[in-house]
């Protein structure tokens, strides 16, 4: 029986980390989409397999293949797309426990629709994580939404960063129409609008079905359009085109609390949350159940350092933090 195929689009980042672990010099490990791959691999049902849609430079292609081989849900013959550009590298500095980005070096090119279109024709769902905000442009995202009929979950993340090095895209709110589920954190939401309620209304008015806002240790707030509660298990998966809504039903909103944990490193927690929530929604779980499990695994991720071995830690195996 054919397994369902989840496309995972993002940027594979090679992190150079300074000062994170006392007594340890420079640490190098995978970041970016690696955190989401770990979260998905730990949470996806066995009926699903992962198709990576990420580019890697030939300078680190061998190491990237090794990373992918650790993903149990990877599709047969799954691979990262190798290109001549250098692999995206981020330099991170930890100062008194706080993580600060020291800059980005290199970077793989964005997807064009000519490249991406043929790669999504046999997929059942898509998970997008904007690790750099440059994974694809707005026109490509619109083409993807128009051509792809299945559910699309998007963590906007770096797409809505507003700083001197990467200003907020002026068309950022119009990206909402490209996705069925939109995830942002609290700071990202405030960059988009000082009025969270009006922004939530804008997200749903543009056509998304669900907005998820992670609020750190306080958990996650959601706003869902009438009648939407994930994708029923065993049914044909469809995006917004054929969603059936209950006329006149009210919007649903609530905050789902997180759990307390002794924090080791919060890097990637939002990625783990989103990957887990996406996996459970695709398995037919309710919004509340998907968020609750996403919160739990994000908290578990915060008690672990880095992406190496994270998937085993998320599964509950004994791994040194």
C-alpha positions as CSV (number, residue, x, y, z in Angstrom):
1,X,0.0,0.0,0.0
2,X,1.4,3.4,-1.0
3,X,2.6,5.6,1.9
4,X,1.5,9.2,2.1
5,X,4.2,11.6,1.2
6,X,5.0,14.8,3.1
7,X,7.2,17.3,1.4
8,X,9.5,19.2,3.9
9,X,10.7,22.5,2.5
10,X,13.3,24.5,4.3
11,X,17.0,25.4,4.5
12,X,19.6,23.1,5.9
13,X,21.9,25.3,7.9
14,X,25.3,24.4,9.2
15,X,25.8,26.1,12.6
16,X,29.1,27.3,14.0
17,X,28.5,27.7,17.7
18,X,30.7,29.7,20.2
19,X,30.3,29.7,24.0
20,X,27.3,27.4,24.3
21,X,28.9,24.6,26.3
22,X,31.3,25.6,29.2
23,X,34.8,24.4,28.6
24,X,34.1,23.4,25.0
25,X,35.5,25.3,22.1
26,X,33.7,25.9,18.8
27,X,30.9,23.4,18.1
28,X,29.6,22.6,14.6
29,X,26.3,20.9,13.9
30,X,23.3,21.0,11.6
31,X,20.5,23.5,12.3
32,X,17.7,25.0,10.3
33,X,15.4,22.4,8.9
34,X,17.3,19.7,10.8
35,X,15.2,20.5,13.9
36,X,11.9,20.1,12.0
37,X,13.1,16.8,10.4
38,X,13.8,15.5,13.9
39,X,10.3,16.6,15.1
40,X,8.5,15.1,12.1
41,X,10.5,11.8,12.3
42,X,9.5,11.4,16.0
43,X,5.8,12.3,15.5
44,X,4.7,11.1,12.0
45,X,2.5,8.0,11.8
46,X,4.0,5.1,10.0
47,X,1.7,5.7,7.0
48,X,3.8,8.8,6.2
49,X,7.2,9.2,4.6
50,X,9.3,12.4,4.3
51,X,10.4,13.9,1.0
52,X,13.0,16.6,1.7
53,X,12.8,19.7,-0.4
54,X,16.0,21.4,0.7
55,X,19.2,22.4,-1.1
56,X,22.7,21.8,0.1
57,X,26.0,22.9,-1.3
58,X,28.4,20.3,-2.6
59,X,30.8,21.5,0.1
60,X,28.8,19.7,2.7
61,X,26.8,17.2,0.7
62,X,28.4,14.1,2.2
63,X,27.6,15.3,5.7
64,X,24.1,16.2,4.7
65,X,23.5,12.7,3.3
66,X,24.6,11.3,6.6
67,X,22.1,13.4,8.4
68,X,19.3,12.3,6.1
69,X,20.2,8.6,6.7
70,X,19.2,9.0,10.3
71,X,15.6,10.0,9.4
72,X,13.6,6.8,9.7
73,X,10.6,8.2,7.8
74,X,12.6,9.3,4.8
75,X,11.2,8.2,1.5
76,X,13.1,5.6,-0.6
77,X,15.8,7.4,-2.6
78,X,15.1,10.6,-0.8
79,X,18.0,13.1,-1.0
80,X,18.8,16.8,-0.6
81,X,19.3,18.7,-3.8
82,X,23.0,19.5,-4.3
83,X,24.0,22.8,-5.9
84,X,27.2,24.7,-6.5
85,X,26.5,27.5,-4.0
86,X,28.0,27.1,-0.5
87,X,25.8,25.5,2.1
88,X,24.1,28.1,4.3
89,X,26.2,28.7,7.5
90,X,25.3,30.6,10.6
91,X,27.7,31.7,13.3
92,X,26.1,31.8,16.7
93,X,27.5,33.2,19.9
94,X,26.2,32.4,23.4
95,X,26.6,35.2,26.0
96,X,25.4,34.5,29.5
97,X,23.0,31.9,28.2
98,X,21.5,34.1,25.5
99,X,22.0,33.1,21.9
100,X,23.1,35.8,19.4
101,X,23.5,35.4,15.7
102,X,26.9,36.5,14.5
103,X,26.0,36.5,10.9
104,X,25.2,34.2,7.9
105,X,27.8,33.0,5.4
106,X,27.0,31.7,2.0
107,X,23.6,30.4,1.2
108,X,21.8,28.1,-1.2
109,X,19.5,29.7,-3.8
110,X,15.8,30.0,-3.5
111,X,13.5,27.5,-5.2
112,X,11.9,28.6,-8.5
113,X,8.6,27.3,-9.6
114,X,10.2,25.6,-12.5
115,X,12.3,23.6,-10.0
116,X,9.7,23.0,-7.4
117,X,6.6,22.3,-9.5
118,X,7.7,18.8,-10.7
119,X,8.8,17.9,-7.2
120,X,5.3,18.3,-5.6
121,X,3.1,16.6,-8.1
122,X,3.1,13.3,-6.1
123,X,3.0,14.7,-2.6
124,X,0.0,14.5,-0.3
125,X,0.9,17.4,2.0
126,X,3.6,20.1,2.5
127,X,5.4,21.4,5.6
128,X,7.3,24.7,5.0
129,X,9.8,26.2,7.4
130,X,11.2,29.6,6.5
131,X,14.6,29.2,8.3
132,X,16.2,32.0,6.4
133,X,13.1,33.6,4.8
134,X,14.7,33.2,1.4
135,X,13.5,29.6,0.6
136,X,11.1,30.8,-2.1
137,X,9.7,34.2,-3.2
138,X,6.0,35.3,-3.1
139,X,5.3,34.5,-6.7
140,X,6.6,30.9,-6.2
141,X,4.5,30.5,-3.1
142,X,1.4,31.7,-4.9
143,X,2.1,29.3,-7.8
144,X,2.6,26.5,-5.3
145,X,-0.8,27.2,-3.6
146,X,-2.5,27.4,-7.0
147,X,-1.1,24.1,-8.2
148,X,-0.9,22.0,-5.1
149,X,-4.3,20.7,-3.8
150,X,-3.1,19.2,-0.5
151,X,-2.7,20.8,3.0
152,X,0.2,23.3,3.4
153,X,1.6,24.0,6.9
154,X,4.0,27.0,7.1
155,X,6.1,28.3,9.9
156,X,6.8,31.8,8.7
157,X,9.7,32.4,11.1
158,X,12.4,34.3,9.3
159,X,10.0,35.5,6.6
160,X,8.8,38.1,9.1
161,X,12.1,39.1,10.7
162,X,12.3,42.9,10.8
163,X,15.9,44.1,11.3
164,X,18.6,46.1,9.5
165,X,20.0,43.1,7.7
166,X,16.6,41.8,6.5
167,X,13.7,44.2,6.6
168,X,10.1,43.0,6.8
169,X,8.8,42.1,3.4
170,X,6.1,44.7,2.5
171,X,3.8,42.0,1.2
172,X,4.3,39.7,4.3
173,X,0.5,39.6,5.2
174,X,-0.4,38.5,1.6
175,X,1.6,35.3,2.2
176,X,-1.2,34.1,4.4
177,X,-3.3,33.1,1.3
178,X,-0.6,30.6,0.3
179,X,-1.1,28.3,3.3
180,X,-3.7,26.4,5.2
181,X,-2.0,26.6,8.6
182,X,0.2,29.5,9.6
183,X,2.6,29.4,12.6
184,X,4.4,32.4,14.1
185,X,5.8,33.2,17.5
186,X,4.7,36.1,19.7
187,X,7.5,38.4,18.6
188,X,6.9,37.7,14.9
189,X,3.2,38.3,15.3
190,X,3.9,41.7,16.9
191,X,6.2,42.6,14.0
192,X,3.4,41.9,11.6
193,X,0.8,44.0,13.5
194,X,0.5,45.7,16.9
195,X,-3.1,44.4,17.1
196,X,-3.1,40.6,17.4
197,X,-6.9,40.2,16.9
198,X,-6.9,42.2,13.6
199,X,-3.9,40.2,12.4
200,X,-5.7,36.9,13.2
201,X,-8.7,38.1,11.3
202,X,-6.5,39.0,8.4
203,X,-4.9,35.5,8.4
204,X,-8.3,33.8,8.1
205,X,-9.7,36.4,5.7
206,X,-6.8,35.7,3.3
207,X,-7.8,32.0,3.3
208,X,-5.8,30.2,6.0
209,X,-7.8,27.9,8.2
210,X,-5.7,28.0,11.4
211,X,-3.2,30.5,13.0
212,X,-0.9,29.2,15.7
213,X,1.1,31.6,17.9
214,X,3.7,30.1,20.1
215,X,4.1,32.2,23.3
216,X,7.2,30.6,24.9
217,X,6.7,28.9,28.3
218,X,3.1,30.0,28.3
219,X,2.2,27.6,25.5
220,X,0.4,28.3,22.2
221,X,-2.6,30.4,21.2
222,X,-4.7,29.3,18.3
223,X,-7.4,30.9,16.1
224,X,-9.3,28.5,13.8
225,X,-11.9,29.3,11.2
226,X,-15.4,27.8,11.7
227,X,-15.6,24.1,11.1
228,X,-11.9,23.5,10.8
229,X,-10.4,20.9,13.2
230,X,-7.5,19.4,11.3
231,X,-7.7,16.8,8.5
232,X,-9.7,13.6,9.3
233,X,-7.6,10.5,9.3
234,X,-8.0,8.1,6.4
235,X,-9.7,10.7,4.2
236,X,-8.4,12.3,1.0
237,X,-6.2,15.2,2.1
238,X,-7.2,18.6,0.6
239,X,-6.3,22.2,1.1
240,X,-8.7,25.1,1.2
241,X,-10.3,24.4,-2.2
242,X,-12.7,21.8,-0.9
243,X,-12.9,22.5,2.9
244,X,-16.4,22.2,4.2
245,X,-17.3,24.9,6.7
246,X,-20.3,25.2,8.9
247,X,-22.1,28.4,7.9
248,X,-22.5,30.9,10.8
249,X,-20.2,28.9,13.2
250,X,-18.0,31.1,15.4
251,X,-14.2,31.3,15.3
252,X,-12.5,29.1,17.9
253,X,-9.6,30.4,19.9
254,X,-7.8,29.3,23.1
255,X,-4.5,29.1,24.7
256,X,-3.1,25.6,25.3
257,X,-0.6,25.7,28.2
258,X,2.8,24.2,28.0
259,X,4.7,22.2,30.6
260,X,7.5,23.3,32.9
261,X,11.0,22.0,32.1
262,X,14.6,22.7,33.1
263,X,15.7,24.6,30.1
264,X,19.1,23.6,28.5
265,X,18.7,25.3,25.1
266,X,15.6,26.7,23.4
267,X,17.1,26.6,19.9
268,X,14.7,24.8,17.5
269,X,11.8,24.5,20.0
270,X,9.4,26.3,17.7
271,X,10.5,24.0,14.8
272,X,9.9,20.9,16.9
273,X,6.5,22.3,18.0
274,X,5.4,23.0,14.4
275,X,6.7,19.7,13.1
276,X,4.8,17.8,15.8
277,X,1.6,19.8,15.4
278,X,1.7,19.3,11.7
279,X,2.2,15.5,12.0
280,X,-0.7,15.1,14.4
281,X,-3.1,17.3,12.4
282,X,-2.2,15.1,9.4
283,X,-3.0,12.0,11.5
284,X,-6.5,13.3,12.3
285,X,-5.9,14.7,15.7
286,X,-7.9,17.7,16.9
287,X,-6.3,21.1,17.0
288,X,-6.1,21.0,20.8
289,X,-4.5,17.6,20.8
290,X,-2.0,18.5,18.1
291,X,-1.0,21.7,20.0
292,X,-0.8,19.9,23.3
293,X,1.6,17.3,21.9
294,X,3.5,20.0,20.1
295,X,4.0,21.9,23.4
296,X,5.1,18.8,25.2
297,X,7.7,17.9,22.6
298,X,8.9,21.5,22.3
299,X,9.4,21.5,26.1
300,X,11.3,18.2,25.8
301,X,13.5,19.8,23.1
302,X,14.3,22.7,25.4
303,X,15.8,20.2,27.8
304,X,18.3,19.0,25.1
305,X,21.1,20.7,23.4
306,X,21.3,20.8,19.6
307,X,19.8,18.8,16.8
308,X,22.2,15.8,16.8
309,X,20.4,12.9,18.5
310,X,17.3,15.1,19.1
311,X,14.9,12.7,17.4
312,X,15.8,9.9,19.8
313,X,15.4,12.3,22.7
314,X,12.0,13.3,21.4
315,X,11.0,9.6,21.2
316,X,11.8,9.2,24.9
317,X,15.1,7.3,24.4
318,X,18.0,8.0,26.8
319,X,20.3,10.4,25.2
320,X,22.9,12.7,26.9
321,X,21.6,16.3,26.7
